Structures are given as C-alpha cells and as structure tokens.
Amino acid sequence: MTDSPLLSVALFIGALILLKLWRDDLLQWKAGRPNPKAFPGATGTTATALGIAAAGAILLVGTETAGEYAIGVSAEQSTITVLFLLPMLGAGILEEILFRGYLVVFNRGRIRLVLSCLFFSALFTLLHYQYYLEIPEDGGLGTISLHLDPKSLWTLLLLFLNSLWFYTVRFAPWNRNLSLLPCFVAHIVSNLTVFVVKAAQGHVHGWF
C-alpha cells in the first residue's frame, strides 16, 4: 500500500487494466474458445462459490477485530484517507492474480498443492513488512528494526489465515473450474470490510 495519492490512483488504474485483460480471457472461455495463454483462473463459477468466499472473508475480519478488542489494541490503528480505498480495492485484483493465480503448485498432487499454499501464504504475510518492521522516514536501511508486539503478531496471523482462505476458495470443490472470481470477491470484500471497520472506529480522516 502507499500514502501517495498519485500512486494510489495509478495502482488502481493498473489493477483495472489487468482485470479487463483477465475478463477478456473469461469471455473467451464462456464462448467456448478458451485462450491457450489465458490468465490463470479466467473461468466462470457459481453464485454459491462467491457467497461462501465473501462470508468467509467477513468472518475473518470479524475475528481480527474481536481479537484486537480482546488484547486491548483496537485503538492502535493506522489512520487512512478515503482515497486509500483505491489501492485496497486494487490489491484485491493484483495480489490474487499473482498469488492465487501464479504462485501455487497444482495438478501435481494434493500434498504439493497444500504445501505451496502454506509457503506462499507465509510469503504473502511477510511481504506486508509494515506490520513487523520499523523503517525510519528518511529511509535509512541501516536503522530498520524488527517490531513484534501483540498487535503485529495478531495482524500477521490474520494475514496468513486470509491468504489460506483465498487459496481455499480457489481450489475448493464448490469452485469446480478453479476460477479466480471467488478470490477477487473474498479479497475485495475483506478489504472493504476492513475499511468500514476503520471508519466506524474513527480511523478514516479526509479524502486525500
């Protein structure tokens, strides 16, 4: 994520362009002329699969929020602007195509599939370095420090569980075509719910 308004808009536009290309492949699949070089998961799914994906995402955000209250860190939230919603939505497209689309091993047995989901979920979690690394505003790499407290550990755990959920809705029996649509829905609903929770707690200030 980024605090730059211009970069926020650029990331969102980039995500929309990528989604348009993915949708083109989906339409070819629906027309019975699948693109041999299509994006991963450019296939259709059912409303049931989308509903399950959304429900699980909301449940995880509820679990995260309840946990923050339980350990007394609900007030320790970063403040964001309304514009920050754009990269949050864009992430639901970009990250799903990358992680749940490309960074997974399937068609090579269930064990490899599960292990790859666990490994790349750990990578997905670690890439959210802002939750466990303290980086000075001047960008001095020599003074970066590890910061792990109850809030950061709880957040990292939920990031890991969210990633596992996104992989689950891709490869679950109810998503027979291995479509990425449930992953998009789960991730976007998750980020929208986080935004709503932040707004309700008073951590969304201003438009830009």
Secondary structure, DSSP 8 states (H G I E B T S, - for coil): --S-HHHHHHHHHHHHHHHHHHHHHHHHHHTT---TT--TT-S---HHHHHHHHHHHHHHHHHHHHHHHHTT-TT----B-GGGHHHHHHHHHHHIIIIIIIS---SS-HHHHHHHHHHHHHHHHHT-GGGTEE--TT--GGG-EE---HHHHHHHHHHHHHHHHHHHHHHSTT-TT--SHHHHHHHHHHHHHHHHHHHHTT-B-S--
